[in-house]
Amino acid sequence: MKFIIVITIALSCVGCFNDDYIKTGLEGHPLPSFDFLLMDSATKFKTDKIPTGNPFVLLYFSPNCPFCKAQIKDIIQNIRNFPNTHFYLLSSFPLGNLKKFRQDYKLDKYSNIIIAQDYQKQFVSYYNPPAIPCMAVYGKNKRLKQVLVGKLEKPEYLEDILY
């Protein structure tokens, strides 16, 4: 019985560490118009305002998910490899949780990382991710390149997609 439990846990964890992408049927489509709430709880960030010319990533996460935390740590540790890439960290968790997360990871010191609340759950409705973390990777033309689910084992995989 213990063996079955160990195997079940191991297999469920394997799904959270991958470099696979999911086929959404949205690849090549332009970024839709979404509204997200910034940490001041009054300002709405509109995806229409994301400029063309540089790639960017919409990363949907939970502030309590260990795989999400590890993915964001990897991004921060390798941020020099993404000088022209913006990361939009999105979550439907309450703003208080997101503010604490921003503070814990010192995200304010990164000009290319923005954290926002997906208060209308638009990310989930549009991309329908099977798990978190989930990254929608967009090229400099604001067209979807790939959707990645789970923590990437190698951060350079993201570099390969972006550039």
C-alpha positions as protocol buffer text, in pm:
chain_id: "A"
residue {
  index: 1
  type: MET
  ca { x: 0 y: 0 z: 0 }
}
residue {
  index: 2
  type: LYS
  ca { x: 283 y: 242 z: 86 }
}
residue {
  index: 3
  type: PHE
  ca { x: 441 y: 166 z: -250 }
}
residue {
  index: 4
  type: ILE
  ca { x: 124 y: 268 z: -435 }
}
residue {
  index: 5
  type: ILE
  ca { x: 104 y: 594 z: -239 }
}
residue {
  index: 6
  type: VAL
  ca { x: 469 y: 675 z: -314 }
}
residue {
  index: 7
  type: ILE
  ca { x: 424 y: 602 z: -685 }
}
residue {
  index: 8
  type: THR
  ca { x: 107 y: 815 z: -700 }
}
residue {
  index: 9
  type: ILE
  ca { x: 282 y: 1110 z: -535 }
}
residue {
  index: 10
  type: ALA
  ca { x: 586 y: 1074 z: -760 }
}
residue {
  index: 11
  type: LEU
  ca { x: 377 y: 1066 z: -1077 }
}
residue {
  index: 12
  type: SER
  ca { x: 173 y: 1368 z: -974 }
}
residue {
  index: 13
  type: CYS
  ca { x: 490 y: 1567 z: -905 }
}
residue {
  index: 14
  type: VAL
  ca { x: 645 y: 1474 z: -1240 }
}
residue {
  index: 15
  type: GLY
  ca { x: 364 y: 1660 z: -1417 }
}
residue {
  index: 16
  type: CYS
  ca { x: 464 y: 1982 z: -1243 }
}
residue {
  index: 17
  type: PHE
  ca { x: 821 y: 1973 z: -1370 }
}
residue {
  index: 18
  type: ASN
  ca { x: 835 y: 1975 z: -1745 }
}
residue {
  index: 19
  type: ASP
  ca { x: 942 y: 2163 z: -2049 }
}
residue {
  index: 20
  type: ASP
  ca { x: 632 y: 2063 z: -2243 }
}
residue {
  index: 21
  type: TYR
  ca { x: 381 y: 2297 z: -2387 }
}
residue {
  index: 22
  type: ILE
  ca { x: 15 y: 2239 z: -2442 }
}
residue {
  index: 23
  type: LYS
  ca { x: -154 y: 2281 z: -2776 }
}
residue {
  index: 24
  type: THR
  ca { x: -429 y: 2537 z: -2723 }
}
residue {
  index: 25
  type: GLY
  ca { x: -526 y: 2614 z: -3080 }
}
residue {
  index: 26
  type: LEU
  ca { x: -455 y: 2978 z: -2993 }
}
residue {
  index: 27
  type: GLU
  ca { x: -95 y: 2972 z: -3115 }
}
residue {
  index: 28
  type: GLY
  ca { x: -34 y: 3259 z: -3356 }
}
residue {
  index: 29
  type: HIS
  ca { x: -340 y: 3451 z: -3235 }
}
residue {
  index: 30
  type: PRO
  ca { x: -299 y: 3808 z: -3110 }
}
residue {
  index: 31
  type: LEU
  ca { x: -321 y: 3885 z: -2739 }
}
residue {
  index: 32
  type: PRO
  ca { x: -683 y: 3950 z: -2641 }
}
residue {
  index: 33
  type: SER
  ca { x: -785 y: 4250 z: -2438 }
}
residue {
  index: 34
  type: PHE
  ca { x: -778 y: 4167 z: -2066 }
}
residue {
  index: 35
  type: ASP
  ca { x: -805 y: 4390 z: -1758 }
}
residue {
  index: 36
  type: PHE
  ca { x: -603 y: 4315 z: -1447 }
}
residue {
  index: 37
  type: LEU
  ca { x: -596 y: 4499 z: -1115 }
}
residue {
  index: 38
  type: LEU
  ca { x: -263 y: 4636 z: -997 }
}
residue {
  index: 39
  type: MET
  ca { x: -151 y: 4627 z: -635 }
}
residue {
  index: 40
  type: ASP
  ca { x: -281 y: 4974 z: -550 }
}
residue {
  index: 41
  type: SER
  ca { x: -631 y: 4817 z: -583 }
}
residue {
  index: 42
  type: ALA
  ca { x: -751 y: 5106 z: -800 }
}
residue {
  index: 43
  type: THR
  ca { x: -545 y: 5096 z: -1119 }
}
residue {
  index: 44
  type: LYS
  ca { x: -645 y: 4858 z: -1394 }
}
residue {
  index: 45
  type: PHE
  ca { x: -378 y: 4732 z: -1627 }
}
residue {
  index: 46
  type: LYS
  ca { x: -503 y: 4663 z: -1978 }
}
residue {
  index: 47
  type: THR
  ca { x: -320 y: 4420 z: -2204 }
}
residue {
  index: 48
  type: ASP
  ca { x: -395 y: 4659 z: -2491 }
}
residue {
  index: 49
  type: LYS
  ca { x: -126 y: 4882 z: -2337 }
}
residue {
  index: 50
  type: ILE
  ca { x: 150 y: 4619 z: -2377 }
}
residue {
  index: 51
  type: PRO
  ca { x: 367 y: 4760 z: -2656 }
}
residue {
  index: 52
  type: THR
  ca { x: 479 y: 4559 z: -2955 }
}
residue {
  index: 53
  type: GLY
  ca { x: 849 y: 4514 z: -3023 }
}
residue {
  index: 54
  type: ASN
  ca { x: 947 y: 4296 z: -2725 }
}
residue {
  index: 55
  type: PRO
  ca { x: 840 y: 3949 z: -2616 }
}
residue {
  index: 56
  type: PHE
  ca { x: 651 y: 3904 z: -2289 }
}
residue {
  index: 57
  type: VAL
  ca { x: 511 y: 3634 z: -2065 }
}
residue {
  index: 58
  type: LEU
  ca { x: 179 y: 3612 z: -1883 }
}
residue {
  index: 59
  type: LEU
  ca { x: 246 y: 3381 z: -1588 }
}
residue {
  index: 60
  type: TYR
  ca { x: -58 y: 3257 z: -1398 }
}
residue {
  index: 61
  type: PHE
  ca { x: 32 y: 3144 z: -1048 }
}
residue {
  index: 62
  type: SER
  ca { x: -81 y: 3083 z: -693 }
}
residue {
  index: 63
  type: PRO
  ca { x: 115 y: 3250 z: -411 }
}
residue {
  index: 64
  type: ASN
  ca { x: 82 y: 2923 z: -215 }
}
residue {
  index: 65
  type: CYS
  ca { x: 201 y: 2684 z: -488 }
}
residue {
  index: 66
  type: PRO
  ca { x: 557 y: 2554 z: -434 }
}
residue {
  index: 67
  type: PHE
  ca { x: 606 y: 2498 z: -808 }
}
residue {
  index: 68
  type: CYS
  ca { x: 493 y: 2854 z: -883 }
}
residue {
  index: 69
  type: LYS
  ca { x: 731 y: 2990 z: -621 }
}
residue {
  index: 70
  type: ALA
  ca { x: 1018 y: 2787 z: -766 }
}
residue {
  index: 71
  type: GLN
  ca { x: 937 y: 2907 z: -1120 }
}
residue {
  index: 72
  type: ILE
  ca { x: 936 y: 3270 z: -1013 }
}
residue {
  index: 73
  type: LYS
  ca { x: 1264 y: 3223 z: -824 }
}
residue {
  index: 74
  type: ASP
  ca { x: 1416 y: 3080 z: -1144 }
}
residue {
  index: 75
  type: ILE
  ca { x: 1295 y: 3379 z: -1343 }
}
residue {
  index: 76
  type: ILE
  ca { x: 1439 y: 3621 z: -1087 }
}
residue {
  index: 77
  type: GLN
  ca { x: 1773 y: 3436 z: -1078 }
}
residue {
  index: 78
  type: ASN
  ca { x: 1794 y: 3446 z: -1456 }
}
residue {
  index: 79
  type: ILE
  ca { x: 1639 y: 3790 z: -1509 }
}
residue {
  index: 80
  type: ARG
  ca { x: 1959 y: 3915 z: -1680 }
}
residue {
  index: 81
  type: ASN
  ca { x: 1887 y: 3667 z: -1960 }
}
residue {
  index: 82
  type: PHE
  ca { x: 1555 y: 3844 z: -2029 }
}
residue {
  index: 83
  type: PRO
  ca { x: 1653 y: 4213 z: -2063 }
}
residue {
  index: 84
  type: ASN
  ca { x: 1379 y: 4303 z: -2309 }
}
residue {
  index: 85
  type: THR
  ca { x: 1107 y: 4072 z: -2176 }
}
residue {
  index: 86
  type: HIS
  ca { x: 826 y: 4174 z: -1942 }
}
residue {
  index: 87
  type: PHE
  ca { x: 674 y: 3922 z: -1704 }
}
residue {
  index: 88
  type: TYR
  ca { x: 317 y: 3978 z: -1597 }
}
residue {
  index: 89
  type: LEU
  ca { x: 251 y: 3764 z: -1289 }
}
residue {
  index: 90
  type: LEU
  ca { x: -122 y: 3706 z: -1262 }
}
residue {
  index: 91
  type: SER
  ca { x: -330 y: 3544 z: -991 }
}
residue {
  index: 92
  type: SER
  ca { x: -691 y: 3545 z: -883 }
}
residue {
  index: 93
  type: PHE
  ca { x: -591 y: 3539 z: -514 }
}
residue {
  index: 94
  type: PRO
  ca { x: -687 y: 3836 z: -292 }
}
residue {
  index: 95
  type: LEU
  ca { x: -471 y: 4146 z: -322 }
}
residue {
  index: 96
  type: GLY
  ca { x: -340 y: 4103 z: 34 }
}
residue {
  index: 97
  type: ASN
  ca { x: -187 y: 3767 z: -59 }
}
residue {
  index: 98
  type: LEU
  ca { x: -37 y: 3913 z: -375 }
}
residue {
  index: 99
  type: LYS
  ca { x: 110 y: 4212 z: -193 }
}
residue {
  index: 100
  type: LYS
  ca { x: 276 y: 3981 z: 58 }
}
residue {
  index: 101
  type: PHE
  ca { x: 410 y: 3766 z: -225 }
}
residue {
  index: 102
  type: ARG
  ca { x: 546 y: 4075 z: -402 }
}
residue {
  index: 103
  type: GLN
  ca { x: 715 y: 4183 z: -79 }
}
residue {
  index: 104
  type: ASP
  ca { x: 854 y: 3835 z: 2 }
}
residue {
  index: 105
  type: TYR
  ca { x: 1015 y: 3806 z: -343 }
}
residue {
  index: 106
  type: LYS
  ca { x: 1113 y: 4175 z: -362 }
}
residue {
  index: 107
  type: LEU
  ca { x: 944 y: 4203 z: -701 }
}
residue {
  index: 108
  type: ASP
  ca { x: 930 y: 4584 z: -685 }
}
residue {
  index: 109
  type: LYS
  ca { x: 1299 y: 4603 z: -769 }
}
residue {
  index: 110
  type: TYR
  ca { x: 1244 y: 4448 z: -1113 }
}
residue {
  index: 111
  type: SER
  ca { x: 1115 y: 4695 z: -1367 }
}
residue {
  index: 112
  type: ASN
  ca { x: 1019 y: 4418 z: -1608 }
}
residue {
  index: 113
  type: ILE
  ca { x: 807 y: 4220 z: -1357 }
}
residue {
  index: 114
  type: ILE
  ca { x: 451 y: 4333 z: -1289 }
}
residue {
  index: 115
  type: ILE
  ca { x: 220 y: 4152 z: -1051 }
}
residue {
  index: 116
  type: ALA
  ca { x: -156 y: 4190 z: -1088 }
}
residue {
  index: 117
  type: GLN
  ca { x: -482 y: 4035 z: -980 }
}
residue {
  index: 118
  type: ASP
  ca { x: -687 y: 3855 z: -1241 }
}
residue {
  index: 119
  type: TYR
  ca { x: -1005 y: 3964 z: -1066 }
}
residue {
  index: 120
  type: GLN
  ca { x: -1229 y: 3848 z: -1353 }
}
residue {
  index: 121
  type: LYS
  ca { x: -1043 y: 3517 z: -1405 }
}
residue {
  index: 122
  type: GLN
  ca { x: -986 y: 3607 z: -1768 }
}
residue {
  index: 123
  type: PHE
  ca { x: -660 y: 3412 z: -1797 }
}
residue {
  index: 124
  type: VAL
  ca { x: -824 y: 3088 z: -1686 }
}
residue {
  index: 125
  type: SER
  ca { x: -1128 y: 3146 z: -1907 }
}
residue {
  index: 126
  type: TYR
  ca { x: -917 y: 3210 z: -2217 }
}
residue {
  index: 127
  type: TYR
  ca { x: -626 y: 2964 z: -2184 }
}
residue {
  index: 128
  type: ASN
  ca { x: -802 y: 2695 z: -1977 }
}
residue {
  index: 129
  type: PRO
  ca { x: -479 y: 2578 z: -1811 }
}
residue {
  index: 130
  type: PRO
  ca { x: -482 y: 2222 z: -1674 }
}
residue {
  index: 131
  type: ALA
  ca { x: -239 y: 2317 z: -1395 }
}
residue {
  index: 132
  type: ILE
  ca { x: -24 y: 2596 z: -1253 }
}
residue {
  index: 133
  type: PRO
  ca { x: 215 y: 2759 z: -1302 }
}
residue {
  index: 134
  type: CYS
  ca { x: 101 y: 2836 z: -1653 }
}
residue {
  index: 135
  type: MET
  ca { x: 288 y: 3067 z: -1889 }
}
residue {
  index: 136
  type: ALA
  ca { x: 149 y: 3218 z: -2206 }
}
residue {
  index: 137
  type: VAL
  ca { x: 457 y: 3320 z: -2406 }
}
residue {
  index: 138
  type: TYR
  ca { x: 411 y: 3599 z: -2659 }
}
residue {
  index: 139
  type: GLY
  ca { x: 646 y: 3719 z: -2929 }
}
residue {
  index: 140
  type: LYS
  ca { x: 737 y: 4077 z: -3004 }
}
residue {
  index: 141
  type: ASN
  ca { x: 438 y: 4099 z: -3240 }
}
residue {
  index: 142
  type: LYS
  ca { x: 195 y: 4024 z: -2949 }
}
residue {
  index: 143
  type: ARG
  ca { x: 105 y: 3684 z: -3095 }
}
residue {
  index: 144
  type: LEU
  ca { x: 96 y: 3371 z: -2882 }
}
residue {
  index: 145
  type: LYS
  ca { x: 395 y: 3145 z: -2932 }
}
residue {
  index: 146
  type: GLN
  ca { x: 332 y: 2873 z: -2672 }
}
residue {
  index: 147
  type: VAL
  ca { x: 153 y: 2793 z: -2349 }
}
residue {
  index: 148
  type: LEU
  ca { x: 371 y: 2614 z: -2095 }
}
residue {
  index: 149
  type: VAL
  ca { x: 230 y: 2431 z: -1795 }
}
residue {
  index: 150
  type: GLY
  ca { x: 425 y: 2327 z: -1486 }
}
residue {
  index: 151
  type: LYS
  ca { x: 762 y: 2443 z: -1364 }
}
residue {
  index: 152
  type: LEU
  ca { x: 1028 y: 2450 z: -1633 }
}
residue {
  index: 153
  type: GLU
  ca { x: 1325 y: 2235 z: -1544 }
}
residue {
  index: 154
  type: LYS
  ca { x: 1556 y: 2456 z: -1747 }
}
residue {
  index: 155
  type: PRO
  ca { x: 1502 y: 2834 z: -1759 }
}
residue {
  index: 156
  type: GLU
  ca { x: 1694 y: 2846 z: -2087 }
}
residue {
  index: 157
  type: TYR
  ca { x: 1399 y: 2667 z: -2249 }
}
residue {
  index: 158
  type: LEU
  ca { x: 1202 y: 2988 z: -2205 }
}
residue {
  index: 159
  type: GLU
  ca { x: 1487 y: 3183 z: -2365 }
}
residue {
  index: 160
  type: ASP
  ca { x: 1473 y: 2951 z: -2666 }
}
residue {
  index: 161
  type: ILE
  ca { x: 1102 y: 3022 z: -2712 }
}
residue {
  index: 162
  type: LEU
  ca { x: 1129 y: 3398 z: -2660 }
}
residue {
  index: 163
  type: TYR
  ca { x: 1428 y: 3473 z: -2880 }
}
